[in-house]
Amino acid sequence: MPAIPADIASADDYEPHARQRLDPAVWAAIAGGSADEHTLAENRAAFARIRLNNRVLADLSGAHTGLELFGQAMEHPILLAPTAWHRLMHREGELATAIGASALRATMVVSALASQELEAIAAKAVSPLWFQLYIQPDRGFTHALAQRAEEAGYRALVVTVDAPVTLRNREQRAAFRLPAGIEAVNLRGAPPPPAPRAAPHESEVFKGLLDGAATWADIATLRQHTRLPMLLKGIMTPSDALRAIEAGADGLIVSNHGGRVLDTQPASIEALPRVAEAVAGRVPLLLDGGVRRGTDVLKALALGARAVLIGRPILHALAVGGATGVAHVLKLLRTELEIAMAQTGCPTLDAIGPDVIWQP
Ligand SMILES: Cc1cc2nc3c(=O)[nH]c(=O)nc-3n(C[C@H](O)[C@H](O)[C@H](O)COP(=O)(O)O)c2cc1C
């Protein structure tokens, strides 16, 4: 079992160690964002700008971090965000991640681009799993994949809707290619996208999107094909949030994909309050993007999220310490959340309200 380096005291401390261990092109692919990476930086900067109020002498007897989401009891509100190809970080890939998540009884969202079979991951996991889907050009394959996840015991579907096309310059400059032997194994057998229709223009982007990309109608159809709670990931505006609920979403993940899709979008934490106001509690909101501290988790909950998801720090910890690293980084975040709750006088997650946020 790999030892955790002694100088790791926070989630961010895993980053330099991971960078040292990984191939530079792989590093560029995981660390990078879209285009000039303004949104990537904003996800962190926006959390830092939000100030907290302390609250002293509160009665914290019986304090806990438990919650219930979609009828599922969770010990804490920290989930693992879906991220592709964990075998780039560690030879056991998602199997190691699932073991680490289970040690902290954290819900893991397994990516559609996982490098291990979803059934094999389920066999390792003790804590609940959710499955993330990208709607594939072949809708029959997409529905069958959702069915497969349901049969394997996954307890929710996360449909990522914000990434039909991407522009990742850092990844391009580093000439990142998936190494031989690592692939999205759960998409094996997916029929190839149909040949593009003759378009009235020569745009590669639009030709590629015309026949394959998902629309709102696909969400409503998918809703009919699964009994699992269905969340949409990548919702950043009140109007999309309302549309998603209309299309049958049971939950929303306010996310800009970790700054990896549309550059100069706002930070997800800045987008959250408006979405929360529009949704007005009709469905639970989750948030990801730049969550690196227990105080970030607290801020997200104060501004309307029920839970958060963690992306890159999980990958860093996996690269450095395998399952042990994943368990450790989750433990650090959970402990920091408990400290932040104590310092702001919140014995339960429900007690974390807008009043913990300092107003200038
Ligand atoms: C290397 C990498 C791969 C990702 N792969 C996926 C994916 O397969 N599906 C998905 O919905 N989101 C994916 N994401 C986005 C994450 O789910 C999440 O939105 C983001 O990482 C959160 O931001 P953070 O990294 O700042 O915590 C990926 C992110 C990274 C960094």
The ligand as an ORCA input file, in Angstrom:
! r2SCAN-3c Opt
* xyz 0 1
  C      -9.687     14.768    -16.177
  C     -11.159     15.065    -16.063
  C     -12.056     14.216    -16.682
  C     -13.431     14.453    -16.606
  N     -14.288     13.564    -17.173
  C     -15.618     13.771    -17.050
  C     -16.529     12.802    -17.552
  O     -16.147     11.780    -18.099
  N     -17.855     13.073    -17.415
  C     -18.321     14.205    -16.798
  O     -19.526     14.391    -16.685
  N     -17.474     15.117    -16.300
  C     -16.140     14.921    -16.392
  N     -15.284     15.828    -15.834
  C     -15.814     16.981    -15.078
  C     -16.024     16.610    -13.597
  O     -17.111     15.725    -13.437
  C     -16.326     17.839    -12.738
  O     -17.380     18.553    -13.302
  C     -15.132     18.759    -12.532
  O     -13.909     18.054    -12.516
  C     -15.298     19.519    -11.221
  O     -14.310     20.457    -11.056
  P     -12.982     20.243    -10.163
  O     -12.077     19.365    -10.955
  O     -12.484     21.630    -10.004
  O     -13.393     19.611     -8.835
  C     -13.902     15.597    -15.899
  C     -12.998     16.451    -15.287
  C     -11.637     16.195    -15.349
  C     -10.687     17.110    -14.645
*
